[in-house]
């Protein structure tokens, strides 16, 4: 209905290139989308072979004043992956990439 995908033969194809939502947008629909992706990630962690998925993490410290720098680097990486995959001809799989950055301390306290 939105014209984002179309069916060609027996498969669906993306009509346009990369689709992104502006950073810092808050909406119930986006919140619910991320919640569902977290549920799907938990399912994949439990049910998929390690050859079919990638899970890793890093715990690190930094100055709170550098938060926007880190967020911007994550966003740039996401844009690069989106652009790369949008230009990939003859794709035969669809994957979801989730990146979470969240504080493990509150106001600089452990």
N, C-alpha and C positions, 0 to 999 in steps of 0.2 A: 503494500500500500504506500510506502514511503518512497518507492523507486530507488532503493539502495542496492537491491539485488534483483537479478532476473534469472529465470530458468532457461538454460540452453541444453538441449538434448535431455540427458538424464542427470544434470548437475546444476547447481546454482553458482552464479558468478557475480562478483561485485561490479556494479555499474560504473562507479566513479573511483577515483584514486583514494588516497588516505582520508579517513573520516576521523576527526578529532573534536573533542569538546574543549572549549577554552578553559585554561587553568583557573582554579579557585571558584569554579561554578558550583553552587550548592543547589541541589534539587532532590526531591524525594525519589524521582526515577533513577537518578545517578546513584544515590545511596543504595537503593534496592538492587541495582545492577551489581555494584561492588559487593554487597552482601551475598548475592547469589554466586558470584565468582569465587568468593572465599569458601562457600559451601562446596563448590565444584573442586576447588583446590584440595580441600580436606578429603574428598572422595578419591581424587587422583592419588594423593599421598598414600592412602590405604589400599587402593585397588589396582593401580597401574604399575607395571614393571618399570624399574629405574631407566631402562632404555627408551621409554616412551615419555618420560617427564624429566624435569629439572627442578630440584629444590635445593637452595642453599641460602645462607644468611651470613651476615657480619654484624657483630655488636661493636660499636665504636663510640668514642667520645669526641666532642668538639665544642667550640664556644657557641653559645646560643645566637650570637650575632652572625654566625656563618650559616644559619639554617636556610636562608633563601638561596645562598650559593649552592648548597647541597641539593635543595629542591630543584633548582634550575638545571643542575647537571643530570638529575634523574629524568627531568622532562625532556632534555635534549636527547638523551639515550632513547627514550620512548619514541620521540619523533623520528630518530634515525631508523629504528626497527620498523616503524610504521611505513616510512618512505621506502625502505628496502623491500618489505613484503608487498607493498602496493605495486611495485614495479616488477615483481616476479612473474614471468609468464608461465602458463600451464601449472599453476599450483594444484596440488592434489591432497592437501591436508589443511585443516584449520586448527590453530592452537590459540590459547589464551595466555598472555603474559601479564602477571600481576606483580606489582612492585609496591611494597609497603614500607613506609618510614614512620616509626612511632616512638615516642619517648618512653624510656624505661625508668626515668627519674621524674620527680615533680619539683619544679622550681629549684633545680640544682641540687636537690637532696636525694639520697639513695632511698 
